[in-house]
Amino acid sequence: MSAEKFPWSPVVATGIGSLPGTNAAEAARVIVGELTDFIHLFELPARGPGSDMVGRTAALLTEVSLGLGLDTTPQGWRVAPGPGRAMRRARSWLGEDLDALEEQSLNYPGPVKTQVTGPWTLAASIEMATGERILKDPGACRDITQALAEAVRLHIGELGRRFGGPVVIQIDEPALPTVLAGTIGTASGLSSYLAVERAIAGAGLRVVLDAAKVAGATVGIHCCASDVPIDMFINAGAEFISIDLLNGKCPDEQLGVLLEAGVGLFAGSVPAVGSGTISDTEASRPVREAIHRLGMSDPKWLAGVVITPTCGMAGANWDWVRTAYDVCRAAGSVLRDDRVDGEEEGGKHGR
């Protein structure tokens, strides 16, 4: 494993995706100011439906076909025969966010990351006209997977034209463990949808990941739920996996498999919501302790590590966002120096 296989430098910092508030310019300024080596496109769910993770991805799907669209319901999102007002709003917000980040990052040469909701979380979140989730219909699951693959390809092209540097795609799959477990309730509430077989779920992921790779991006999967299916993600071709390392949601055995496979690790090491101060040594501790427990003290195991908050930060305030991003970046310095417990801690970070 070597740093050259990843478009980021070893042990840099980035964000997961969502941020607080409704001001795209402010979000872009914070990202570019704090995440100097690895910026990311953001979502601002506080603006309302269309700026959430599902609505944002639906905006990308409308670029594939005007016949693809979603509309809002009291429960969330439902398939619609065309884009409609909600989708026009989602597309407008996406353009606003891209414009703001592009304006703030002029002359930035590094990688830019974007987030796209994965096929299984989409299938578990979106209703068909019948009121049942797409998850119930295998044919509909295949259709949305294929459409998503094409939407990802187009999105990568736009990011490449706007920013000029390497593009990184993060496929968000928070619902996948429940899809595999068969614990998502039907519309009646009296039963659950059948569990999706792991082979079928993995094949769907591979369709999207392969499309991203063909388009020239580095692609991985984010899942901050418990029971993250690390093996499935690796077999599907993930080049990095983003997990909540702070709260112990990835067993050492699975983490060892990930590192041994040469897959990048986006290590959620700082709380997504918090207050006060946190030291760079404290923020680096989840990675350092895991690597020492696994006996992987050679610096090569850090080649693909990126330090992140544990999840999206829509529920945080801006002071904590700045603190978290600042300390994620500082934690990378601690890891590169391979400081161990017992040595003097770095400074406290807080605002």
Residue, then its C-alpha position, 0 to 999 in steps of 0.5 A: m500500500s502506498a500514498e500514491k494510490f490515493p488522490w489525497s496525502p496521508v492523514v489529511a482531514t475532510g468532512i462527511g457532508s451535511l452542515p448547519g444553516t442555510n447559507a451556501a457561501e458561509a458553508a463554502r468559506v468554512i470548508v475551504g478555510e479549514l479543510t485546506d487539503f481536501i475540500h468537500l461539497f456540502e449539503l444544508p438540510a435546514r433549507g428543507p426537502g431537496s437539500d437533504m441527502v435523498g433530495r440532493t441525489a434525486a436532483l442528480l437523477t433528474e439530470v439523467s432523465l426528465g422523467l425521473g423525479l421525486d415529490t415530497t410526502p408526509q413520510g419523505w419522498r415518493v416517485a413522481p412522473g417528472p421533476g416537479r417543484a421539489m426537484r427544481r428547487a433541489r437542482s437550484w440548491l445543488g447549483e448554488d452549492l457548487d457555485a459557492l464552493e467553486e468561487q471560494s476554492l479558486n486556485y485550490p489544486g487538491p481533491v474535491k469530494t462529493q456525496v451521493t446517496g447509495p442505491w440501497t438507501l434510496a430504495a429503502s427511503i423512497e416510496m413508489a406510487t403504491g406507497e410501498r418502498i422501492l425496496k419491495d420491487p427488485g426491478a425498480c431497485r435495478d432501475i434506480t441503481q442503473a440511473l444512479a450509476e449514470a447520474v454519478r458519471l455526469h456529476i463526476g464530469e461536472l466536478g472535474r470541469r469546475f474544480g480541475g483536480p481529482v474527484v472523490i465520490q462518497i456513496d452514503e449507505p446508512a440504511l444498508p445494514t437494515v436492508l440486509a437484516g430485513t427490518i424495514g417496515t412495509a407501508s401497513g406497518l404489519s410486516s417488514y420487507l424481505a432481507v436483500e441477499r448480500a450477493i445482490a446488494g453487493a452487485g448493486l453497489r458494484v454497478v455504481l462504484d464501477a461507473a464512478k471509476v470509469a468516469g475517473a473518480t476515486v470512490g468509496i462508501h460511508c456507513c456510520a451504522s452498526d454492523v458495517p458490512i466491510d467485506m461486502f464493500i471491499n468485494a464491491g470495489a470500494e477504494f475507501i470506507s468511511i466509518d464511525l471509529l470513535n464509537g467502536k462500530c467497526p470491530d478490530e477484525q473488520l478494520g484489519v481486513l480493511l487495512e490489509a486490503g489496501v482500502g483507504l480509511f475515512a476514520g470518524s474520530v471527532p463527534a459530529v455534534g459537540s461543544g467546548t474543546i478537544s485536543d489533537t491527540e484525543a482526536s487521533r487516539p481512535v486511529r492510533e489505538a486501533i493500529h497499535r491493537l492490530g500490530m500495524s505500527d508501520p507508517k504504511w498503514l496510514a497511507g490511506v487514512v483521512i480523519t473526519p467527524t463521525c457523521g454529517m454535522a447538520g445538527a451542530n453549530w458553526d463554532w463546533v464545525r470549525t473546531a471539529y474540522d480544525v482538530c481533524r486536520a491537527a490530528g493528522s499531524v499527530l498521526r504522521d508524527d506517530r505520537v503515542d500515549g504518554e507523550e505530551e498532548g498537543g494544544k486544545h482546539g475550540r472556539 
